[in-house]
Amino acid sequence: MNYVILTITGISIALGIFIGALIVWFIYFWRRREVIDSLMKPEDLIGLGGIVELPFDRESKGKVRVDVKGSMVDLVALTNDSQGFQVGDRILIIQMEGNKVWVTKNDL
């Protein structure tokens, strides 16, 4: 009787270790396929909307706040629009040069 219980216990432990290792192996290879990239590229910003934090116009620089990949980012902003931008105005990023963005009004 003791041999049956020991045999079942041994098989259960071996099977548990095998299935646990198999799950860890699947998770490891699944995670290797994912690409985690927290770098901010120009193509990630173009087309995004944001809000003006510091007012600006065609003659001056300002600051806008944009949600990029789940993080709020403040950027130096420039515009070619004839109207100025006030705090709270909605903007749309149309171009990025270096660390500055060119914006226009977002009337949505």
C-alpha positions in Angstrom: 0.0 0.0 0.0 2.8 2.4 0.8 4.4 1.8 -2.5 1.3 2.8 -4.4 1.1 6.1 -2.4 4.8 6.8 -3.0 4.5 6.0 -6.7 1.5 8.3 -7.1 3.3 11.0 -5.1 6.4 10.7 -7.2 4.5 10.8 -10.5 2.5 13.9 -9.2 5.6 15.7 -8.3 7.4 14.9 -11.5 4.3 15.9 -13.6 4.0 19.2 -11.6 7.6 20.0 -12.2 7.4 19.2 -15.9 4.2 21.2 -16.5 5.6 24.2 -14.4 8.8 24.1 -16.5 6.8 23.9 -19.7 4.7 27.0 -18.7 7.9 29.0 -17.8 9.4 28.0 -21.1 6.3 29.2 -23.0 6.3 32.5 -21.1 10.0 33.0 -21.7 9.7 32.6 -25.5 6.4 34.6 -25.7 8.1 37.5 -23.9 11.2 37.3 -26.2 8.9 37.9 -29.2 7.6 41.1 -27.7 9.4 44.4 -28.6 9.4 46.9 -25.7 10.4 50.3 -27.0 10.1 53.4 -24.8 12.1 55.6 -27.2 10.2 58.5 -28.6 10.6 58.8 -32.4 9.3 61.6 -34.7 6.8 59.3 -36.3 5.3 58.5 -32.9 4.5 62.2 -32.4 3.2 63.3 -35.8 -0.6 63.4 -35.8 -0.9 63.4 -32.0 -3.0 66.0 -30.3 -2.0 67.9 -27.2 -2.7 71.0 -25.0 -0.8 74.3 -24.9 1.0 74.8 -21.6 2.9 78.1 -22.4 1.3 80.5 -24.9 3.1 81.2 -28.2 2.7 82.6 -31.7 4.5 82.7 -35.0 7.2 84.9 -33.5 7.9 82.9 -30.3 8.2 79.4 -28.9 5.8 77.8 -26.5 5.3 74.6 -24.7 2.8 71.8 -25.4 1.9 68.7 -23.4 1.3 65.5 -25.3 0.4 61.9 -24.2 3.0 59.6 -25.9 2.9 55.9 -25.3 1.1 56.5 -22.0 3.5 59.2 -20.7 2.9 62.9 -20.6 5.7 64.7 -22.4 6.3 68.5 -22.6 7.7 69.7 -25.9 8.9 73.0 -27.3 6.4 74.1 -29.9 6.6 76.4 -33.0 3.9 77.3 -35.5 3.4 79.0 -38.8 -0.3 79.8 -38.0 -1.1 83.5 -38.0 -3.1 83.2 -34.8 -1.4 82.7 -31.5 -2.0 79.9 -29.1 -3.3 80.4 -25.6 -3.0 78.1 -22.5 -5.5 75.2 -22.9 -5.8 75.4 -26.7 -5.8 72.1 -28.4 -3.0 71.5 -31.0 -2.1 68.9 -33.6 1.6 68.0 -34.2 2.4 68.2 -37.9 6.2 68.0 -37.9 9.2 67.4 -35.7 12.6 69.0 -36.1 15.2 68.0 -33.5 13.5 68.4 -30.1 10.9 70.9 -31.3 7.5 70.3 -32.8 5.5 72.3 -35.4 1.9 72.5 -34.5 -1.4 73.8 -35.9 -4.9 74.3 -34.3 -6.9 71.1 -33.6 -10.5 72.2 -33.8 -12.0 68.8 -33.0 
